[in-house]
């Protein structure tokens, strides 16, 4: 649930040739609607309100991908039932909001 609360849905974009407008055009429909993207044949990109949030989202995406690969290699993951998934997601969102409020308060106090 934590990756879902942090990242939401992570779509796969169409392929775009590196260093061309084709690559950015493939990403445009998803930017602003998602916190991270998988760019076909390129890799991942994540963004946030500041550099640390973008970095954290990318780390979360990479860690989750590693877990998914290992789970598949070991016979597949066990998905939570929908009702339990909703409860866990709500708890993660509350925890993330509390953590964000605490970190923002610490930052504001240190920078005042």
C-alpha positions as CSV (number, residue, x, y, z in Angstrom):
1,X,0.0,0.0,0.0
2,X,2.8,2.5,0.7
3,X,4.0,2.6,-2.9
4,X,0.4,3.2,-4.0
5,X,0.0,6.0,-1.6
6,X,3.3,7.5,-2.6
7,X,3.2,7.0,-6.3
8,X,-0.3,6.2,-7.4
9,X,-0.6,4.6,-10.8
10,X,2.6,4.5,-12.7
11,X,1.8,4.5,-16.5
12,X,4.1,3.3,-19.3
13,X,4.5,6.0,-22.0
14,X,5.0,5.4,-25.7
15,X,8.6,5.2,-27.0
16,X,10.2,8.4,-28.1
17,X,13.6,8.9,-29.7
18,X,16.1,10.3,-27.1
19,X,16.9,14.0,-27.3
20,X,13.8,14.7,-29.5
21,X,10.4,16.3,-29.0
22,X,9.0,12.8,-29.6
23,X,10.1,11.7,-26.1
24,X,8.6,14.7,-24.3
25,X,5.4,14.5,-26.4
26,X,5.0,10.9,-25.3
27,X,5.2,12.0,-21.6
28,X,3.0,15.1,-21.8
29,X,-0.4,13.4,-21.4
30,X,0.8,11.8,-18.1
31,X,2.7,14.7,-16.4
32,X,0.5,16.4,-13.9
33,X,-1.7,13.3,-13.5
34,X,0.9,11.0,-12.1
35,X,3.8,11.1,-9.7
36,X,6.1,8.9,-11.8
37,X,6.3,7.4,-15.3
38,X,8.0,4.5,-17.0
39,X,9.3,5.6,-20.4
40,X,9.2,2.8,-22.9
41,X,12.8,1.5,-23.6
42,X,14.3,4.3,-21.5
43,X,13.6,4.0,-17.8
44,X,11.7,5.8,-15.0
45,X,11.1,9.4,-14.2
46,X,9.5,10.8,-11.0
47,X,8.7,14.3,-9.9
48,X,7.4,16.2,-6.9
49,X,6.9,19.5,-5.2
50,X,10.7,19.6,-4.5
51,X,13.8,17.6,-5.3
52,X,13.6,15.5,-2.2
53,X,10.0,14.3,-2.9
54,X,10.9,13.5,-6.5
55,X,14.0,11.5,-5.3
56,X,11.9,9.7,-2.7
57,X,9.3,8.7,-5.3
58,X,12.0,7.4,-7.7
59,X,13.6,5.4,-4.9
60,X,10.2,4.0,-3.9
61,X,9.5,3.0,-7.6
62,X,12.8,1.2,-7.9
63,X,12.5,-0.6,-4.6
64,X,8.9,-1.7,-5.5
65,X,10.1,-2.9,-8.9
66,X,12.8,-5.0,-7.2
67,X,10.2,-6.6,-4.9
68,X,7.8,-7.3,-7.8
69,X,10.6,-9.0,-9.8
70,X,11.6,-11.1,-6.7
71,X,7.9,-12.0,-6.0
72,X,7.4,-13.1,-9.6
73,X,10.6,-15.2,-9.5
74,X,9.4,-16.9,-6.2
75,X,6.0,-17.8,-7.7
76,X,4.0,-14.6,-7.7
77,X,2.7,-12.0,-5.2
78,X,-0.3,-12.4,-2.9
79,X,-2.5,-9.5,-3.5
80,X,-4.5,-8.0,-0.7
81,X,-8.3,-8.2,-1.0
82,X,-9.9,-5.0,-2.2
83,X,-11.4,-4.0,1.1
84,X,-8.1,-4.6,3.0
85,X,-6.3,-2.7,0.3
86,X,-8.5,0.4,0.8
87,X,-8.0,0.3,4.6
88,X,-4.2,0.0,4.2
89,X,-4.1,2.7,1.5
90,X,-6.1,5.1,3.7
91,X,-3.7,4.4,6.7
92,X,-0.7,5.1,4.4
93,X,-2.1,8.3,3.2
94,X,-2.8,9.5,6.8
95,X,0.8,8.5,7.8
96,X,2.3,10.3,4.7
97,X,0.3,13.5,5.5
98,X,1.4,13.4,9.1
99,X,5.0,12.9,8.1
100,X,4.8,15.7,5.6
101,X,3.4,18.1,8.2
102,X,6.1,17.1,10.7
103,X,8.9,17.6,8.1
104,X,7.5,20.9,6.9
105,X,7.3,22.1,10.5
106,X,10.9,21.1,11.2
107,X,12.1,22.8,7.9
108,X,10.2,26.0,8.7
109,X,11.6,26.1,12.2
110,X,15.1,25.5,11.0
111,X,14.8,28.2,8.2
112,X,13.2,30.9,10.3
